[in-house]
Amino acid sequence: MAREEDEENSGVPVLPTSSSSSSTRRVERRADPFLIVCRCFSLITSLAAILCVAVNVLSAVRSFKNPNTIFDGIFRCYAVLIAIFVVLVETEWSFIIKFWQVLEYWAGRGMLQIFAAVMTRAFPDYNGERKDLVILQNIACYLLLSCGVVYVISGVLCVGFLKRRRQKQEITREQAAKDLEELERRREELE
């Protein structure tokens, strides 16, 4: 009965193992579906930003070949840097979050992604010379733009706060499970 109460309170089922001691327990870890969805969305956003990097690099190379479009090439270089920054932000690297704390909030991330998407969309070639590149630019732009809009809306709805809270709970659960395993191992050594 105490084990059932522990299960209900912690949200993590505790299962007995098949060892000789009936008091030895193993904690079954299950992933939080909300965090899995957040990680998948972060992966999609990173892929969209990587596509923006590739499209802007191709456009910059083509722009530097023509002396009349040097400004477009320089602009594309800035777009590449910002899109790379979007990819780094999506990794949630603590170094970046420490210095740009506004990017910890989803609305800030969304605005950065929208800015990168607009820079990717700027100065398209409507002359008809590079239709394939214009199509790629549109795909990359609208993918990243839609991710940015979802981030802004989610930020307004405080989904980022919920994600951070669940991440802390997951870390706490993992640490408790590790501590429990360590205690069980020490107890077995003492027996």
Stockholm file with secondary structure:
# STOCKHOLM 1.0

chainA/1-191         MAREEDEENSGVPVLPTSSSSSSTRRVERRADPFLIVCRCFSLITSLAAILCVAVNVLSAVRSFKNPNTIFDGIFRCYAVLIAIFVVLVETEWSFIIKFWQVLEYWAGRGMLQIFAAVMTRAFPDYNGERKDLVILQNIACYLLLSCGVVYVISGVLCVGFLKRRRQKQEITREQAAKDLEELERRREELE
#=GR chainA/1-191 SS CHHHHHHHHHSSCEEECSSSCTTCEEECCCCCHHHHHHHHHHHHHHHHHHHHHHHHHHHHHHHHHSGGGHHHHHHHHHHHHHHHHHHHHHTTCHHHHHHCGGGGSHHHHHHHHHHHHHHHHSSCCCSSTTHHHHHHHHHHHHHHHHHHHHHHHHHHTTHHHHHHHHHHHHHHHHHHHHHHHHHHHHHHHHC
#=GC SS_cons         CHHHHHHHHHSSCEEECSSSCTTCEEECCCCCHHHHHHHHHHHHHHHHHHHHHHHHHHHHHHHHHSGGGHHHHHHHHHHHHHHHHHHHHHTTCHHHHHHCGGGGSHHHHHHHHHHHHHHHHSSCCCSSTTHHHHHHHHHHHHHHHHHHHHHHHHHHTTHHHHHHHHHHHHHHHHHHHHHHHHHHHHHHHHC
//
